[in-house]
Amino acid sequence: MNTGTVSFRYASALMKFVSETGNGELVYGQVMRINGSLSSIPQLREVIDNPMSVPDAVKFELLESALDGEEMAEELKRFIRLVMKNRRTKFLRWMFLSFIMLYREANGIKLSRLVTAVPAPDLEKRLAGIVKEKNGDSVLFEHYVDPGIIGGFIFEIDGYRLDASTASQLKSVRRQFIEKNRRIV
């Protein structure tokens, strides 16, 4: 069976389950935190993916520890135990990624990327307001600070890119001067 098919089926089942219980927001937050730990700690990912590394009870405790002492939602506990019972832990990270995607689609959450020369929380709020006004969607920002853009910002969402950076404008002016000089010579 294909990794994507297995992951998507399990993620869809979890999504349906949390929709019925009304605990989706809590489970989404916990899945995000556990998935973040799996992404940033390769040793944890190796232990979870390897069926022979440690018993399932230890794997479950490791996943719970990624929540920093917060009580894991009952729906998520049941889901992880089902995955372990069916010997699908090597797909767990992909299941979490599929669940995150499904939850965002169902709740109108757009993932965007914002690059600024300095931290700009006010710009985030303004852009989030514009997107909410236009589409009715919430925006989740990945905010990066890059002094190389000199000023302004670069905003990407749903395949669209708005480059209002000073560096980009300077490059544009430079290209125009070069083009005009070529015509003269």
Solvent accessible surface area in square Angstrom, and as a share of the most:
residue,aa,sasa,rsa
1,M,154,0.69
2,N,102,0.52
3,T,55,0.32
4,G,44,0.42
5,T,48,0.28
6,V,2,0.01
7,S,2,0.01
8,F,92,0.38
9,R,140,0.51
10,Y,34,0.13
11,A,0,0.00
12,S,39,0.25
13,A,56,0.43
14,L,2,0.01
15,M,29,0.13
16,K,136,0.58
17,F,53,0.22
18,V,2,0.01
19,S,75,0.48
20,E,122,0.55
21,T,67,0.39
22,G,68,0.65
23,N,47,0.24
24,G,10,0.10
25,E,138,0.62
26,L,75,0.37
27,V,0,0.00
28,Y,26,0.10
29,G,29,0.28
30,Q,1,0.00
31,V,0,0.00
32,M,64,0.29
33,R,97,0.35
34,I,0,0.00
35,N,15,0.07
36,G,37,0.35
37,S,19,0.13
38,L,2,0.01
39,S,49,0.32
40,S,82,0.53
41,I,79,0.40
42,P,63,0.40
43,Q,121,0.54
44,L,21,0.11
45,R,65,0.24
46,E,115,0.52
47,V,41,0.23
48,I,2,0.01
49,D,49,0.25
50,N,68,0.35
51,P,86,0.54
52,M,170,0.76
53,S,44,0.28
54,V,47,0.27
55,P,92,0.58
56,D,44,0.23
57,A,67,0.52
58,V,61,0.35
59,K,1,0.01
60,F,19,0.08
61,E,112,0.50
62,L,61,0.31
63,L,0,0.00
64,E,54,0.24
65,S,70,0.45
66,A,16,0.12
67,L,0,0.00
68,D,127,0.66
69,G,80,0.77
70,E,65,0.29
71,E,127,0.57
72,M,4,0.02
73,A,6,0.05
74,E,101,0.45
75,E,13,0.06
76,L,0,0.00
77,K,29,0.12
78,R,141,0.51
79,F,11,0.05
80,I,0,0.00
81,R,126,0.46
82,L,81,0.40
83,V,0,0.00
84,M,9,0.04
85,K,159,0.67
86,N,65,0.33
87,R,169,0.62
88,R,72,0.26
89,T,9,0.05
90,K,113,0.48
91,F,20,0.08
92,L,0,0.00
93,R,56,0.20
94,W,126,0.44
95,M,1,0.00
96,F,0,0.00
97,L,63,0.31
98,S,19,0.12
99,F,1,0.00
100,I,11,0.06
101,M,90,0.40
102,L,28,0.14
103,Y,20,0.08
104,R,38,0.14
105,E,122,0.55
106,A,70,0.54
107,N,75,0.38
108,G,23,0.22
109,I,39,0.20
110,K,53,0.22
111,L,77,0.38
112,S,4,0.03
113,R,93,0.34
114,L,0,0.00
115,V,10,0.05
116,T,3,0.02
117,A,15,0.12
118,V,99,0.57
119,P,98,0.61
120,A,23,0.18
121,P,85,0.53
122,D,96,0.50
123,L,20,0.10
124,E,44,0.20
125,K,146,0.62
126,R,159,0.58
127,L,15,0.07
128,A,29,0.23
129,G,39,0.38
130,I,94,0.48
131,V,13,0.08
132,K,110,0.46
133,E,152,0.68
134,K,158,0.67
135,N,96,0.49
136,G,50,0.48
137,D,23,0.12
138,S,51,0.33
139,V,24,0.14
140,L,66,0.33
141,F,39,0.16
142,E,71,0.32
143,H,57,0.25
144,Y,103,0.39
145,V,76,0.44
146,D,60,0.31
147,P,102,0.64
148,G,55,0.53
149,I,13,0.06
150,I,106,0.54
151,G,19,0.18
152,G,44,0.42
153,F,35,0.15
154,I,17,0.09
155,F,15,0.06
156,E,43,0.19
157,I,24,0.12
158,D,84,0.43
159,G,86,0.83
160,Y,163,0.62
161,R,138,0.50
162,L,94,0.47
163,D,54,0.28
164,A,32,0.25
165,S,2,0.01
166,T,48,0.28
167,A,20,0.15
168,S,33,0.21
169,Q,104,0.46
170,L,100,0.50
171,K,128,0.54
172,S,37,0.24
173,V,69,0.40
174,R,159,0.58
175,R,152,0.55
176,Q,105,0.47
177,F,128,0.53
178,I,61,0.31
179,E,77,0.35
180,K,116,0.49
181,N,86,0.44
182,R,168,0.61
183,R,172,0.63
184,I,140,0.71
185,V,159,0.92
